[in-house]
């Protein structure tokens, strides 16, 4: 428990240090005079730092690609054994459901006497 609390404190201190660094950087940028813009293109620059739609889509697929590289994929032998295990479990649960359903139906028919 003490280790968990220590980790939380360390994380809080790290976040606080990052905030202070960002504030100092922002303050330094405000104090330095802004240089004239070199780019005089006709494109309108958005005032918010948010990227456009297509840039966000591109970033998303780039992130997906990098995550897929980190995935530990099963070997063909593992995949085969997992597939067999899933099929066996499905058959077992299917038979169990069928037996329970048949038992409940037989009990209701015997209790109510609706058939036969």
MIMAR-108173 format. One line per field, with one value per residue: residue number from 1; residue in three letters; x, y, z of N, C-alpha, C, CB in turn. Coordinates in Angstrom, 2 decimals. Last residue first. Glycine has a CB too. Layout:
% residues N
pos	c(NUM, ...);
code	c(ALA, ...);
nx	c(X, ...);
ny	c(Y, ...);
nz	c(Z, ...);
cax	c(X, ...);
cay	c(Y, ...);
caz	c(Z, ...);
cx	c(X, ...);
cy	c(Y, ...);
cz	c(Z, ...);
cbx	c(X, ...);
cby	c(Y, ...);
cbz	c(Z, ...);
***
This chain:
% residues 116
pos	c(116, 115, 114, 113, 112, 111, 110, 109, 108, 107, 106, 105, 104, 103, 102, 101, 100, 99, 98, 97, 96, 95, 94, 93, 92, 91, 90, 89, 88, 87, 86, 85, 84, 83, 82, 81, 80, 79, 78, 77, 76, 75, 74, 73, 72, 71, 70, 69, 68, 67, 66, 65, 64, 63, 62, 61, 60, 59, 58, 57, 56, 55, 54, 53, 52, 51, 50, 49, 48, 47, 46, 45, 44, 43, 42, 41, 40, 39, 38, 37, 36, 35, 34, 33, 32, 31, 30, 29, 28, 27, 26, 25, 24, 23, 22, 21, 20, 19, 18, 17, 16, 15, 14, 13, 12, 11, 10, 9, 8, 7, 6, 5, 4, 3, 2, 1);
code	c(UNK, UNK, UNK, UNK, UNK, UNK, UNK, UNK, UNK, UNK, UNK, UNK, UNK, UNK, UNK, UNK, UNK, UNK, UNK, UNK, UNK, UNK, UNK, UNK, UNK, UNK, UNK, UNK, UNK, UNK, UNK, UNK, UNK, UNK, UNK, UNK, UNK, UNK, UNK, UNK, UNK, UNK, UNK, UNK, UNK, UNK, UNK, UNK, UNK, UNK, UNK, UNK, UNK, UNK, UNK, UNK, UNK, UNK, UNK, UNK, UNK, UNK, UNK, UNK, UNK, UNK, UNK, UNK, UNK, UNK, UNK, UNK, UNK, UNK, UNK, UNK, UNK, UNK, UNK, UNK, UNK, UNK, UNK, UNK, UNK, UNK, UNK, UNK, UNK, UNK, UNK, UNK, UNK, UNK, UNK, UNK, UNK, UNK, UNK, UNK, UNK, UNK, UNK, UNK, UNK, UNK, UNK, UNK, UNK, UNK, UNK, UNK, UNK, UNK, UNK, UNK);
nx	c(-51.21, -50.32, -50.93, -50.30, -48.79, -46.71, -45.80, -45.08, -43.07, -41.21, -40.56, -39.37, -37.18, -35.83, -35.19, -33.48, -31.43, -30.53, -29.73, -27.67, -25.88, -25.31, -24.05, -21.87, -20.48, -20.05, -18.41, -16.19, -15.26, -14.62, -12.56, -10.63, -10.02, -8.87, -6.64, -5.18, -4.67, -3.14, -0.88, 0.07, 0.62, 0.91, -0.62, 1.14, 1.22, 1.35, 2.78, 1.62, -0.74, 0.14, 0.80, -1.75, -3.12, -1.69, -2.37, -5.09, -5.01, -3.71, -5.68, -7.74, -6.52, -6.23, -8.89, -9.71, -6.89, -5.87, -6.01, -5.29, -7.23, -7.12, -5.97, -5.14, -5.93, -3.68, -2.02, 1.11, 3.31, 5.35, 6.56, 5.44, 7.79, 7.95, 6.97, 9.20, 8.81, 6.75, 5.43, 7.39, 7.61, 5.09, 5.32, 7.38, 6.17, 4.09, 5.56, 6.77, 4.49, 3.54, 5.68, 5.48, 2.98, 3.55, 5.42, 3.83, 2.05, 3.82, 4.62, 2.20, 1.78, 3.95, 3.29, 0.97, 2.17, 3.83, 1.96, 0.82);
ny	c(-33.84, -30.84, -29.69, -30.16, -28.72, -30.52, -31.52, -29.13, -28.26, -30.34, -30.07, -27.51, -28.07, -29.98, -28.48, -26.59, -28.26, -29.28, -26.92, -26.07, -28.21, -27.95, -25.41, -25.89, -27.72, -26.17, -24.13, -25.64, -26.45, -23.96, -23.12, -25.11, -24.70, -22.14, -22.64, -24.32, -22.52, -20.59, -22.07, -22.62, -20.01, -17.79, -14.55, -11.43, -8.79, -5.52, -3.46, -2.96, -1.82, 0.70, 1.83, 1.85, 3.59, 5.94, 6.31, 6.70, 9.18, 10.90, 10.96, 12.18, 14.65, 15.60, 15.89, 17.93, 19.75, 20.20, 23.03, 25.45, 28.10, 29.58, 28.40, 30.35, 30.12, 30.44, 31.96, 32.66, 33.75, 33.06, 34.62, 37.10, 38.65, 37.48, 38.93, 39.33, 37.44, 36.97, 34.72, 32.79, 32.69, 31.68, 29.14, 28.10, 28.15, 26.33, 24.00, 23.67, 23.32, 20.89, 19.22, 19.32, 18.08, 15.51, 14.76, 14.77, 12.71, 10.55, 10.46, 9.83, 7.28, 5.90, 6.02, 4.46, 2.00, 1.59, 1.23, -1.20);
nz	c(-25.26, -23.75, -21.27, -18.59, -16.80, -16.10, -18.55, -19.77, -18.03, -18.32, -21.01, -20.92, -19.25, -20.83, -23.10, -21.89, -21.01, -23.48, -24.81, -23.13, -23.48, -26.22, -26.14, -24.48, -26.16, -28.46, -27.38, -26.57, -29.11, -30.25, -28.52, -28.96, -31.65, -31.43, -29.85, -31.56, -33.68, -32.39, -31.70, -34.29, -35.28, -32.42, -31.93, -31.64, -29.74, -31.06, -32.14, -34.56, -33.80, -33.01, -35.47, -36.68, -35.01, -35.49, -38.18, -37.94, -36.51, -38.27, -40.29, -38.89, -38.35, -40.94, -41.66, -39.82, -38.35, -34.90, -32.79, -31.87, -33.35, -35.65, -38.78, -41.50, -44.87, -47.54, -48.98, -47.31, -46.11, -43.56, -41.69, -39.50, -37.35, -33.96, -30.95, -28.25, -25.29, -23.47, -24.37, -24.08, -21.33, -20.67, -21.79, -20.21, -17.72, -18.18, -18.64, -16.13, -14.55, -15.63, -14.91, -12.14, -11.84, -12.78, -10.84, -8.56, -9.21, -9.31, -6.65, -5.41, -6.51, -5.45, -2.75, -2.75, -3.41, -1.23, 0.77, 0.00);
cax	c(-51.39, -50.19, -51.43, -51.08, -50.02, -47.42, -46.28, -46.11, -44.29, -41.82, -41.19, -40.57, -38.17, -36.32, -36.06, -34.71, -32.19, -31.04, -30.78, -28.85, -26.42, -25.97, -25.24, -22.91, -20.89, -20.85, -19.70, -17.00, -15.69, -15.65, -13.79, -11.19, -10.62, -10.06, -7.69, -5.67, -5.42, -4.41, -1.74, -0.31, -0.42, 1.49, -0.43, 0.23, 1.91, 0.54, 3.12, 2.99, -0.79, -0.36, 1.86, -0.65, -3.58, -1.68, -0.96, -4.62, -5.69, -3.10, -4.33, -7.93, -6.92, -5.03, -8.07, -10.34, -8.08, -5.64, -6.60, -4.20, -7.04, -6.61, -6.94, -4.62, -6.30, -4.46, -3.41, 0.25, 2.26, 4.46, 7.27, 5.15, 6.80, 8.61, 6.63, 8.37, 9.61, 7.67, 4.69, 6.91, 8.76, 5.46, 4.29, 7.57, 7.39, 3.78, 4.72, 7.61, 5.35, 2.71, 5.36, 6.69, 3.16, 2.56, 5.83, 4.97, 1.55, 3.10, 5.62, 2.87, 0.82, 3.84, 4.52, 0.88, 1.14, 4.43, 2.84, 0.00);
cay	c(-35.24, -31.76, -29.07, -31.15, -28.12, -29.76, -32.44, -29.97, -27.44, -30.07, -31.31, -27.72, -27.08, -30.32, -29.65, -26.16, -27.47, -30.18, -27.76, -25.22, -27.91, -29.17, -25.64, -24.97, -28.09, -27.39, -23.80, -24.95, -27.44, -24.80, -22.33, -24.91, -25.97, -22.35, -21.73, -24.85, -23.76, -20.20, -21.50, -23.72, -20.84, -18.63, -15.97, -12.29, -10.08, -6.66, -3.87, -3.49, -3.17, -0.24, 1.62, 1.09, 2.20, 5.36, 6.15, 5.50, 8.00, 10.59, 10.45, 10.84, 13.79, 15.37, 14.90, 16.62, 19.59, 19.85, 21.74, 24.54, 27.05, 30.18, 28.32, 29.57, 30.70, 29.57, 32.38, 31.90, 34.66, 32.38, 34.41, 35.82, 38.72, 37.75, 37.99, 39.92, 37.71, 38.07, 35.98, 33.11, 33.12, 33.01, 30.06, 28.22, 28.93, 27.72, 24.53, 23.84, 24.48, 22.11, 19.42, 19.82, 19.46, 16.35, 14.82, 15.69, 14.07, 10.94, 10.71, 11.11, 8.35, 6.05, 6.65, 5.88, 2.57, 1.74, 2.39, 0.00);
caz	c(-25.15, -24.87, -22.49, -19.34, -17.30, -15.07, -17.51, -20.39, -18.22, -17.01, -20.54, -21.73, -18.83, -19.50, -23.23, -22.57, -20.04, -22.43, -25.39, -23.32, -22.15, -25.74, -26.97, -24.03, -24.80, -28.55, -28.00, -25.55, -28.12, -30.87, -28.64, -27.63, -31.24, -32.25, -29.36, -30.28, -33.93, -33.00, -30.66, -33.41, -35.91, -33.45, -31.60, -32.37, -29.82, -30.66, -30.79, -34.57, -34.38, -32.00, -34.48, -37.28, -35.13, -34.16, -37.81, -38.61, -35.96, -36.98, -40.58, -39.43, -37.24, -40.14, -42.37, -39.86, -39.16, -36.31, -33.13, -32.20, -32.34, -34.44, -37.70, -40.40, -43.59, -46.66, -48.97, -48.23, -46.57, -44.49, -42.94, -40.13, -38.42, -35.24, -32.02, -29.29, -26.48, -23.23, -24.30, -25.43, -22.13, -20.21, -22.28, -21.65, -17.93, -17.85, -19.70, -17.30, -14.31, -15.71, -16.33, -12.78, -11.40, -13.49, -12.24, -8.65, -9.00, -10.51, -7.69, -5.12, -6.77, -6.90, -3.21, -2.41, -4.28, -2.55, 0.83, 0.00);
cx	c(-52.29, -50.58, -51.34, -51.64, -50.89, -48.78, -47.11, -46.68, -45.41, -43.09, -41.87, -41.30, -39.47, -37.39, -36.64, -35.69, -33.51, -31.89, -31.39, -30.02, -27.67, -26.60, -26.01, -24.18, -22.02, -21.35, -20.60, -18.37, -16.58, -16.17, -14.92, -12.51, -11.28, -10.77, -8.99, -6.76, -5.99, -5.29, -3.11, -1.22, -0.86, 0.38, 0.21, 0.47, 0.91, 1.37, 2.37, 3.39, 0.60, -0.38, 1.41, 0.45, -2.44, -2.11, -0.83, -3.13, -5.15, -3.70, -3.61, -6.58, -7.13, -5.34, -6.78, -9.43, -8.57, -6.96, -6.36, -4.71, -5.94, -6.42, -6.32, -5.66, -5.81, -4.73, -4.27, -1.20, 1.36, 3.34, 6.36, 5.86, 6.65, 7.54, 7.33, 8.16, 8.71, 8.51, 5.63, 6.16, 8.33, 6.64, 4.63, 6.57, 7.63, 4.99, 4.37, 6.81, 6.25, 3.57, 4.51, 6.45, 4.40, 2.71, 4.85, 5.43, 2.68, 2.56, 4.94, 3.88, 1.45, 2.88, 4.48, 2.11, 0.99, 3.44, 3.48, 0.87);
cy	c(-35.86, -33.16, -30.02, -30.60, -29.10, -29.26, -31.72, -30.93, -28.26, -29.25, -31.10, -28.98, -27.27, -29.36, -30.05, -27.33, -27.03, -29.42, -28.68, -26.04, -27.06, -28.91, -26.87, -25.12, -27.19, -27.79, -25.02, -24.57, -26.80, -25.84, -23.17, -24.14, -25.81, -23.63, -21.95, -23.96, -24.30, -21.43, -21.17, -23.23, -22.02, -19.45, -16.72, -13.74, -11.07, -7.93, -5.11, -4.00, -3.78, -1.66, 0.66, 0.82, 1.35, 3.89, 5.51, 5.26, 6.72, 9.32, 10.06, 10.20, 12.35, 14.46, 14.61, 15.58, 18.15, 19.66, 21.42, 23.18, 26.11, 29.15, 28.90, 29.58, 29.77, 30.28, 31.51, 32.35, 33.95, 33.34, 33.80, 35.72, 37.37, 37.84, 38.43, 38.92, 38.31, 38.40, 37.17, 34.44, 33.50, 33.55, 31.49, 29.20, 29.14, 28.62, 25.99, 24.45, 24.74, 23.35, 20.68, 20.08, 20.07, 17.81, 15.68, 15.84, 15.09, 12.36, 11.15, 11.46, 9.72, 7.18, 6.89, 6.64, 4.08, 2.38, 2.65, 1.26);
cz	c(-24.27, -24.40, -23.68, -20.64, -18.05, -15.57, -16.45, -19.35, -18.84, -17.15, -19.20, -21.27, -19.62, -19.02, -21.88, -22.69, -20.65, -21.42, -24.33, -23.86, -22.26, -24.36, -26.50, -24.86, -24.30, -27.17, -28.09, -26.12, -27.06, -29.88, -29.23, -27.70, -29.87, -31.85, -30.13, -29.70, -32.61, -33.24, -31.21, -32.28, -35.03, -34.10, -32.77, -32.00, -30.41, -30.74, -30.33, -33.20, -34.47, -32.53, -33.39, -36.26, -35.68, -34.20, -36.43, -38.36, -36.60, -36.38, -39.30, -39.71, -37.71, -38.96, -41.61, -40.50, -39.18, -37.04, -34.60, -32.64, -32.81, -33.34, -36.43, -39.29, -42.48, -45.35, -48.08, -48.06, -47.56, -44.87, -44.00, -41.46, -39.10, -36.33, -33.30, -30.43, -27.54, -24.45, -24.15, -25.44, -23.54, -21.02, -21.90, -22.25, -19.42, -18.09, -19.44, -18.45, -15.52, -15.53, -16.52, -14.27, -12.06, -13.12, -13.04, -10.09, -9.13, -10.39, -8.98, -6.20, -6.52, -7.26, -4.71, -2.88, -4.04, -3.52, -0.53, 0.00);
cbx	c(-50.32, -48.75, -50.67, -52.21, -49.70, -46.57, -45.10, -45.53, -43.99, -40.82, -40.15, -40.21, -37.62, -35.18, -35.29, -34.39, -31.38, -29.87, -30.22, -28.54, -25.36, -24.97, -24.84, -22.41, -19.69, -20.02, -19.48, -16.27, -14.46, -15.10, -13.54, -10.18, -9.55, -9.69, -7.23, -4.51, -4.52, -4.17, -1.09, 0.95, 0.09, 2.61, -1.77, 0.38, 2.42, -0.72, 2.84, 3.97, -1.44, -1.76, 2.28, -0.08, -4.83, -2.59, -0.24, -4.89, -7.21, -3.27, -3.50, -8.79, -8.19, -4.44, -7.75, -11.65, -7.81, -4.79, -8.11, -3.27, -8.37, -7.54, -7.40, -3.26, -7.83, -3.72, -3.97, 0.38, 2.88, 3.90, 8.48, 3.62, 7.18, 9.66, 5.09, 9.00, 10.31, 8.56, 3.70, 5.99, 9.82, 5.81, 2.91, 7.43, 8.59, 3.32, 3.45, 8.21, 6.19, 1.59, 4.61, 7.85, 3.29, 1.13, 5.92, 6.13, 0.88, 1.95, 6.47, 3.57, -0.43, 3.38, 5.74, 0.69, -0.22, 4.90, 3.92, -0.94);
cby	c(-35.73, -31.75, -27.80, -31.66, -26.97, -28.59, -33.15, -30.75, -26.21, -29.35, -32.44, -27.83, -25.64, -30.33, -30.83, -25.57, -26.23, -30.87, -28.60, -24.05, -27.20, -30.35, -25.81, -23.53, -28.01, -28.54, -23.21, -23.68, -28.09, -25.49, -21.09, -24.17, -27.09, -22.39, -20.26, -24.98, -24.82, -19.46, -20.23, -24.39, -21.37, -19.56, -16.62, -12.09, -10.57, -6.78, -2.74, -2.41, -3.13, 0.17, 2.96, 1.85, 2.11, 6.15, 7.50, 5.60, 8.10, 11.77, 11.50, 10.88, 14.32, 16.70, 15.40, 16.69, 20.06, 18.58, 21.74, 24.39, 26.27, 31.28, 26.84, 30.13, 30.93, 28.23, 32.38, 30.38, 35.93, 31.07, 33.52, 35.63, 39.79, 36.64, 37.91, 41.23, 36.43, 37.75, 35.96, 31.99, 32.01, 32.98, 29.68, 26.84, 28.24, 27.84, 23.69, 22.50, 24.26, 22.08, 18.18, 18.82, 19.53, 15.87, 13.40, 15.19, 14.20, 9.96, 9.45, 11.06, 8.18, 4.74, 5.78, 6.05, 1.85, 0.38, 2.18, 0.00);
cbz	c(-24.88, -25.44, -22.78, -18.49, -18.18, -14.60, -16.84, -21.60, -19.11, -16.09, -20.44, -23.24, -19.04, -18.52, -23.84, -23.96, -19.58, -21.72, -26.56, -24.28, -21.29, -25.66, -28.43, -24.09, -23.83, -29.18, -29.40, -25.05, -27.45, -32.14, -29.52, -26.73, -31.20, -33.74, -29.49, -29.28, -34.60, -34.32, -30.06, -32.82, -37.23, -32.87, -31.23, -33.89, -28.39, -31.56, -29.84, -35.04, -35.77, -31.54, -33.86, -38.49, -36.05, -33.22, -37.83, -40.12, -36.18, -36.01, -41.36, -40.73, -36.58, -39.65, -43.78, -40.63, -40.57, -36.42, -32.83, -31.03, -32.09, -33.97, -37.47, -39.91, -43.48, -46.41, -50.38, -47.98, -47.22, -43.89, -42.71, -40.31, -39.45, -35.59, -32.23, -29.82, -27.00, -22.07, -23.14, -25.96, -22.18, -18.72, -21.72, -22.33, -17.28, -16.40, -19.84, -17.73, -13.06, -14.65, -16.89, -12.60, -9.87, -13.17, -12.84, -7.78, -7.62, -10.80, -7.94, -3.75, -5.88, -7.53, -2.84, -0.90, -4.05, -3.08, 1.89, 1.21);
***
